[in-house]
Amino acid sequence: MVDLRTPAEIARDEKHHRICSAYLALSNKMPEASANRIFNHIAQMEGMTSVGVKNIIIAKGLYHSKKQ
């Protein structure tokens, strides 16, 4: 199958995959930690803001805030 994504799209998808994998690993490893603390930790690792990490994780359906 031919991959028609641009290099930027491939890099973005890989980054999103790393973020989601890190969130799942950390939330399973430390269930007592708040989601916000996990978002901050991942954001520091990826050089992003915690809001950006949260938006990616919510978009992938891995986290639902209490307001939703």
C-alpha positions in Angstrom: 0.0 0.0 0.0 1.3 3.4 -0.9 1.6 6.0 1.9 0.4 9.3 0.5 1.2 11.3 3.7 3.7 14.2 3.6 6.8 14.0 5.7 5.2 16.6 8.1 2.1 14.4 8.5 4.2 11.3 9.2 6.3 13.2 11.8 3.0 14.5 13.4 1.5 11.0 13.5 4.7 9.6 15.1 4.7 12.3 17.7 1.0 11.7 18.5 1.7 8.0 18.8 4.6 8.7 21.2 2.4 11.0 23.3 -0.5 8.5 23.5 1.9 5.6 24.4 3.6 7.6 27.1 0.2 8.6 28.6 -1.0 5.0 28.7 2.2 3.8 30.2 2.4 6.5 32.8 -1.3 6.3 33.8 -0.9 2.5 34.2 2.3 2.8 36.1 1.1 5.6 38.4 -2.7 5.4 38.8 -2.7 7.7 41.8 -1.1 10.6 39.8 -3.5 13.2 38.4 -4.0 13.4 34.7 -2.8 17.0 34.7 0.5 15.9 36.3 1.0 13.3 33.6 0.2 15.8 30.9 2.8 18.2 32.3 5.4 15.4 32.4 4.8 14.4 28.8 4.8 18.0 27.7 8.2 18.5 29.2 9.5 15.3 27.5 8.1 16.4 24.1 8.8 20.1 24.3 5.1 21.1 24.2 2.6 22.7 26.4 0.4 20.6 28.7 -2.7 21.9 27.0 -1.4 20.7 23.6 -0.7 17.2 25.1 -4.2 17.2 26.7 -5.8 18.1 23.4 -4.0 15.3 21.5 -5.0 12.7 24.2 -8.6 13.9 24.3 -8.8 13.8 20.4 -7.6 10.2 20.5 -10.3 9.3 23.0 -7.9 8.3 25.8 -9.1 10.8 28.3 -12.5 12.4 29.1 -12.7 15.4 31.3 -15.4 15.7 34.0 -17.0 18.6 32.1 -17.6 16.5 28.9 
